[in-house]
Amino acid sequence: GGGIAGLMTALHLAPEPVVLLTNAPLGTGACSELAQGGLAASLGGDDGPDFHLCDTIAAGDGLCDEATVRRVVRAAPEAIRTIQRFGVDFDQHPDRALRLGLEAAHSRRRIVHAAGDATGRELVRALVAAVRRTASITIIENVEVRRLVVQ
């Protein structure tokens, strides 16, 4: 697929050979490019995974699996650094530090945006470029798979 999940999967599997199939031109047609808002990660000096965990559990009002939330919030800072290495240009202060926003149920500034409120579009743009630069990824666009035959 040509959305963020498909693009990230292809990039993580490289340098193994990867075939990425998409039913539209790569970078178009996926809902990912419509995503607004930002991504949450405990990146600030006054923040950490335990604060992020507490905020998420409280906001989840009993619906969150704590073990899953713990894994996600611990992985979030490295996930941000990884997508930065793929070329995502998060909003920054003049000194190049990430601009961390305070939103919703978060008690600390931990929301990163890209291109203002067009984070999804910027992520797709950068990840498509990274996929196209990766020699081990073969891109087949404008196709639809109806059946997978395994021998």
C-alpha positions in Angstrom: 0.0 0.0 0.0 0.9 3.6 -0.5 -0.1 5.0 2.8 2.2 5.6 5.8 2.0 2.0 7.1 2.9 0.5 3.7 5.7 3.0 3.1 7.2 2.5 6.5 6.9 -1.3 6.2 8.8 -1.2 2.9 11.5 1.0 4.3 11.9 -1.2 7.4 12.2 -4.3 5.3 14.9 -2.8 3.1 17.6 -3.7 2.2 15.7 -7.0 1.7 14.0 -7.0 -1.7 10.5 -5.5 -1.4 7.7 -5.2 -3.9 5.3 -2.3 -3.1 2.0 -2.5 -4.9 -0.4 0.4 -4.9 -3.7 0.9 -6.8 -2.9 4.6 -7.5 0.3 6.6 -8.2 2.5 6.2 -5.1 1.7 9.0 -2.6 -1.9 9.5 -3.8 -5.1 7.9 -2.9 -4.3 6.9 0.7 -6.1 8.4 3.7 -2.7 9.0 5.3 -2.1 12.2 3.3 -5.3 13.7 4.8 -4.1 13.2 8.4 -4.0 16.5 10.4 -2.7 17.2 13.8 0.6 15.8 15.0 2.4 12.8 16.5 3.0 12.4 20.3 6.4 11.4 21.7 8.1 12.3 25.0 10.9 14.3 23.5 11.1 17.3 25.8 13.6 17.7 28.7 10.7 17.8 31.2 9.0 14.7 29.7 9.4 11.0 29.7 7.6 7.7 28.8 6.1 7.5 32.3 4.4 10.9 32.0 3.2 10.0 28.5 1.9 6.7 29.7 0.0 8.3 32.6 -1.6 10.9 30.3 -2.6 8.3 27.7 -4.1 5.9 30.3 -6.0 8.8 31.9 -7.3 10.0 28.5 -8.3 6.4 27.6 -10.8 6.3 30.5 -10.3 2.6 31.2 -10.2 1.5 27.5 -6.4 1.3 27.1 -4.3 -1.9 27.5 -1.5 -0.6 29.7 1.1 -3.0 28.4 0.4 -1.9 24.8 0.4 1.8 25.7 3.7 1.3 27.6 5.3 -0.3 24.4 4.0 2.5 22.2 5.1 5.5 24.3 8.5 4.0 24.9 9.0 3.4 21.1 7.6 6.9 20.1 10.8 9.0 20.5 12.8 6.6 18.3 10.0 6.4 15.8 10.1 10.2 15.4 13.9 10.0 14.9 13.5 7.3 12.4 11.0 9.1 10.2 13.2 12.2 10.5 16.1 10.2 9.0 13.7 9.3 6.1 13.4 13.0 5.4 10.3 14.2 7.3 10.7 17.8 8.0 9.0 18.4 11.4 8.2 22.0 12.4 11.2 23.6 14.2 12.2 26.6 16.2 14.9 28.9 14.6 17.6 27.0 16.6 16.4 23.8 14.8 14.9 22.2 17.9 11.6 20.5 17.3 8.6 22.6 18.0 6.7 20.6 20.6 3.0 21.4 21.0 0.7 20.9 24.0 -2.6 19.4 23.0 -5.6 17.6 24.4 -5.0 15.4 27.4 -1.2 15.8 27.4 0.4 17.3 30.4 3.7 18.1 28.7 4.7 19.6 25.3 5.1 16.4 23.1 3.2 16.9 19.9 5.3 17.3 16.7 3.7 18.6 13.5 5.0 18.8 10.0 4.0 21.5 7.6 1.8 23.1 10.2 -1.4 21.0 10.4 -0.6 18.9 7.2 1.5 16.3 9.0 0.0 13.4 7.0 0.8 15.0 3.7 4.4 15.8 4.7 5.0 12.3 6.1 3.7 10.7 2.8 5.8 13.1 0.7 9.0 12.3 2.6 8.4 8.6 2.8 7.5 8.3 -0.9 10.8 10.1 -1.7 12.7 7.7 0.6 11.0 4.6 -1.0 11.9 5.9 -4.5 15.6 6.3 -3.4 15.8 2.8 -2.0 17.2 0.4 -4.7 15.8 -2.7 -3.1 12.2 -1.5 -3.3 10.3 -2.2 -6.5 7.3 0.0 -6.9 4.3 -1.2 -9.0 1.7 1.5 -9.3 -1.9 1.5 -10.6 -2.6 -2.2 -9.9 -5.1 -4.0 -7.8 -4.3 -7.5 -6.4 -7.2 -9.8 -6.4 -5.5 -13.1 -5.5 -2.1 -14.1 -4.2 -0.8 -17.4 -5.4 1.9 -19.0 -3.3 3.9 -21.9 -4.6 
